[in-house]
């Protein structure tokens, strides 16, 4: 896959994946077009009787996904595993969200993950996620929705009313973040708006548009919805050096791993896992601290001992974005470990095991970069600053698999619009392809 094709595919994937649910749906469709067969956790798999080279995928909660291809015995040969995460910091709608304030309808939101909040102000926001409902057949059903159009905004307070606005005031998530959806007519200002009734109309309108024979929703039971910026991701810069967009952390790694897996032409056993809930600690059934990956690996083997042997022969690359050295804030980095955008992917190292890289796994990644003719950099957080983490240490400790933490350098991580190097994304794809094919 050439650079332009890869970057365009990445931008389309991010633009069409405003939530983890949409990301997994899009990945599932791409995998099925490539011949991957869907497995259900509730069914018997019989992977030991598979045909050589068959490819499969499985999802959990519709927000986490594992795809894999087994060409040889995984017990003896191990598996080349690659992990990323589908979630990003955002604003999630509360269960009872309606706020009527001075004739304006707003929705109460909860901050998901470590979001950089200031950039959320004055952006054109839409709404997407999963809605569960009771249909007219008496069954519980669900639908993914994406309104696409801008329906809300979080207006800033004019500087005339706050002369110290540029002095980095704290943001009160309860008071300052509810987006404004509409101005209510004066005679309706005292009435109670019903967000679930609005969702009911949206769900039925979508069903009629897609398939008029589907059962109609009669009652909204629950939902997981989040706001997102409708501005699409784009290649920017005087010489098209950068990619700007929402959710680069970490849909960039999800798509890159997926593209590399689809280009796998070797006889290696390969696996891609993209977990939800990394941004809030991974403690969930669909998160890296859940059982999804472990249960899939166990179902590949006949005996418990085989699982341990397979894992001992395997390796994991944990892919999550790294902090590029910001030219305006260079003192926030260790002077010898400030990754530069478009100078290659980064190996992330931490002596306290906040990253899972060690000398053995880092050496493997450096060698893969050499084989792929790709530059490589290192990131170590300043010794006087706290270090973040990834699914790498969680997966390594849960399974005992050798793991290296890597990623592309990024500016404005956890902002509503992040920035990465256009060439770094393609470099990462080339290394992942080398990894799967080596």
N, C-alpha and C positions, 0 to 999 in steps of 0.2 A: 504494500500500500504506500503510495507516494504522499509527500507532505501535505499538499493541498487537499487531497481526498480525505486524509486522516483528520486534518483540522476542521474541515467542513462537517464531517461526521460527528466530531466532538461537539461543535457548536449546536448542531441540530439536536443531539442527544440531551445536552444540558437545557436547551430551550424547551424541550418537550417533557422535561422531568422536573416539575416544580416541587414535587414531594417524593419521599422514598417509595411510596406506592406506585407513582408514575414511572420512576426509574426502573423498578423491578418489572413492571408491565412491559416497558419498552425493551429491556434486556431479554425478557422472555420471548417476545416476538422476534427479535433479532436471532436468538438462539434457535427457535423453531424453524425459521427460514433457512438456517444453516444445517438443519437436520438433527438437532438435539431433540431427544424425547423427554417429555415431562414425566417425572415420577411424583407420586403422592405419598406423603409420610404415612397415611392410613392404610396403604396397600403393601403387599409383599413384593419385594424387588427382584430377588433371585439373581443378583449381579454375578454370582459365581458361574451362572450358565449363559452369560452374555456372549455375543459375537465379538470378536476382536475389532477394536476401533469404534464400537458403538459409543454414542455420546448422549449424555443425560443432563437434566437439570431438575432442581427441586427448590421450592420456595417455602418460606414460613412467614405467616402474618402478612403476606403480600408485600413485605417491605425488606426482606432479606432473601438472598438467592445464592445457590451453589450450582455451578456448572462443572462437569468433569468428563474426561475421556480416558478410558483404560485400554491400553494397547498390549501391555504385558502384565505379569503377575505383580500387583502392587505390593505384595508382601516382600518379594525379593528385590524389586526394583525401586520401591518407594514412589512418591508422587511429588511432582514439582507444583507446589501450592503458591497461590498469590492471593492476598487479602486486601480489602479496602472497605469503605463504609458508605452507605447510601444517604445518610442524614446530614443535615447542615443546620447551624443555628438559625432560628426564625422566630416569628411571633405566632403562637397558636391560639385559636379562639377558645374561650372558656365555655363550660357547659351552659351557663345562664348568662349570655354575653350582653344582652340588650342594655344600652345606656341611652337615656334621653336627657340631653343637657342643653338648655337654651335653644330649644327647637331643632337641635341636631341629633341624628341617630348615629351612635357610635357602638362599637363592639369591644367588650373587654377582652384583653389578650394576656397570655402568659408567655414569658420569655423562655424559649427552649434553647438550652445550651449556653455557651459563653459568647453571646452575640455582642458585636460592636454596635451600640445602639444609635449613636449620633447619625450615621448615614441613612437610617431608616426614615428620617424626617424629610418631607417634601419629595417623596418618591411616589410614582404612580403604582398603586398596589392592586393586585388581584387576589383571588382566593382559590385554593385547591386542596384536595385531600380525599378522604374516604367517608362516605355517609352510609350508615346502616339504617334499615327501615323495615316496616311490616308491609307486605304487599297484599293485594286483594285476594290472594290464594291462602292467606293466613300463615305465610312463611316469612322468616326473617331473611332478608336479602341485603345486598350492599351494592354501591356504585361508586366508581371514582369520578369525581367532578373536577373540572378546571374551567373557571369562568373566563379566563384569558383576557377579557377586557378590564381596564382599570376601573375599579369600583370604589376605591377608598384612598385616603391620604392621611398622613400624620403631619399637620401643618406646624412649622416652627413658630415660635413667638417672635414678632418683629423686634428688631434691635432697638427701636424707639421706645418699646415697653420694657426692655431689659438691656440697659447700657453695658452690663457686664456679661453679655451673652457669649462673648468670645473668650471668657476666662474659665472655660471648662467647668461649667456648673454640673453637678450630679443630675442624672435623669431618674425621676421617680417612675418606675415601671408601672405602678398602679395608676398614677394620675396623668402622666404625660404621654403614654403610648397608645391608648385606645384610638384606633383610626376612625376618621369621620367618613360615613357612608353617604349621608344625604341630609338635606334640609327638609324637615317635616312641615307640612302646611300648618298654619297657626291653629286651625280648628282640630288638628290631630295631634298637636304637641303633647297633650296630656294623656293620650291613649298609649297603651302598652304595645310596642312593636313585637312581633313574633318571628324570631330568626328561623325557628324550625319550620314555620309555615312557608317562609321564603324558600328554604331548602327543599321542601316538598314539591313546590312548583318547578324548581330547577331540575330535580331528579326525574319528574314525570316528563318534562319537556325534553330532556336528554334521551329518555327511553323511547319516546315517540319518534324522535329524530333518527335513532339508531335502528330500532326494530319495533314496529307498531304492535306486534303480537306479544311483547313482554308484559308480564303482570304489572299493574300500576301500583305505585307506592300509596299507601293510605295513611301512614303515620311515620314520622321520623323518630327513630329510637335513640340514636346517638351518632356522633361524628368525630373525626379527627381532621381538622381543617387548619391550614396555616396561610398567612399572607405571604406574598412574594412580589418582587419587582417585575413589572411587565417588560422592562427594557431588555431586549434580547442580548445575549453575549456577542462579542464582536472582536475581530482582529483590529488592533489599533496601533498607533505609533507612526512616526514619520516614515519609517521603513518597514511597517507592518511587523514590528518585533514582538508585540504583546497580545495576549488574550485577556480581555476584561469581561467579567460576568459574575453572576451570582452562582453559588454552590460549586465553584471550582474545587473547594474543599468539601466533599471529596469525590464528586462525580467525575472529575478529571481522571482520577485513578481507576474508578470503576470502568469507564469507557475504554481507557488505555489497556487495562487487563483483558477486557472483553475482545477488543480488536486483535490483541496478540494471540489470544486463545483461538480465535477463528482462523488465524493465519498459521496455526500449528500444522506442520507437515512432517513432524518427526514421529518416532515410535515411543516417545516419552509418555508416561502417565501424567496428565495435567489436571489441575483443579483451580477454579476461581471462586472465592467466597466474598460476598459483599454483604456485610452486616448492617443492620439498623442500630440506632441508639448509641453510637460511639461518642457523640458529643455530650451525652449525659452519663457516661461511665460504663456503658455496655451491659448494665445489669438488667437483662430482660430475656424473655424466651427467644426473641429474635436478635439479641445482641451477642457480642463475642463471648460474654460470660455465660451465655446460654448453651444449650446442648446441641445446636444444629450441626455444626461441623463434626463434633465428636460422633454423633449418631450416624451421620453419613459415612464416615470412615469405618465405623464398626460394622455397618451393613455391607461393606465391601469384603469382609473377611468371615471365615467360618468359625474361627476360634479366637478367644481373648488374646492368646499369645501372638497370633498373627497380627493383631492390631498394633501391639507394641513393636513388633519387628518392622511393620510397614512404616510406622512413625519414625523409628530410628533410622530408616533408610531415606526419609523424606527431608525436604527443606521448605521453608515458608519465606516469601517476601511480603512484608507488610508495607503497603504503599499508602502514604498520607502526606499531604503537602508540608513543606518545610518553610521556615522563615528566611526569606531573602534579606540581605543587608540593605536597609533603607537609606538612601543617600542623605536624607534629612535627619536621620536618627541613628547614625552609624555607631554611636557610643552604646547602643543597646545590644551590640554584638561583641563577642570575643573577637579581637582584632585579627586573629589567625583562622577564624572559622565563620566568616561572613559570606555565605553563598551569594553569587551574583546571577541574576536572571540571564538565561540563554547561554550559560556556561556549563550546563550539564546537570543531571539529577544529583541528588544529595544523599549521602549515607548519614543517618542520624545516630549519634553516639551519646550515651549518658552513663557515667560510672555507677550511678545508683539504680540502673536498670529501668529507668522510665522509658527507654528504648531498648529493644531486645538484641540489637546488634552486638556481636563480639568479633574478635579478630578473625575467627574462622569464617563466619558468614559474611563479614565485610570484605574479606579477601575474595570470596566467591563473586560478590557483586562487582568488585573492581575488575576481576578477570572477565566477567560477562561484558562490562563496558568496553574493555580492551578489544574483545572479539567483535563487538558491534561497532567499533570505531566511534565511540561516544565519550565525551569528556565526563569526568565525575568529580564531585566536590564533597566536602565534609561539613557537618554542622554539629557544634557543641555549644550549649547555652552558656552564657557568662557564669562564672563560678559563684557570683553573688546574686544570681537570679534563680527563681523557681523554673523547673522544666515541665513542659506538658508531657503528654503520653499518647499512645495509639492502641490499636488492637494487637500490636506486636507482642508486648510483654504478657498480655492476657492470654493470647493463643499459645504462646511458647510455654507458659507455666501450666496451662490447663492440659496440653497435649504432651509436652516434653519434646516438641519439634524444634529443630535448629531454625532460627529466625533472624532476619536482618530487616531493619527499619529504613525505608528510603522514601523519597518524594521529590517533587520539583519545587524550586524556590518560589515563594509567593509573597506579594505585598498585600497589606490590608486583609489578612486572614480573619475570617469571621465577620467581615463587613457584608453589607447587602450587595456589594460589588467588589470582587477581588481582582487581583492582577497577577498573571503568570507569564512566563516567557513562551512565546509561540514555538520556538525551536526546542525548548526543554520538553514540551509535551511530546514532540516527535522523537526526540532522543529517548525518552522513557519508553515509548512504544517499541523502538528498535531493541532496547535492552530486554524488555519483557519477551519480545519475540525470540531473541537469542536464548533466553532462559528456558522457554518452553520447547525450543527446538534443539538445544544443546545436548 
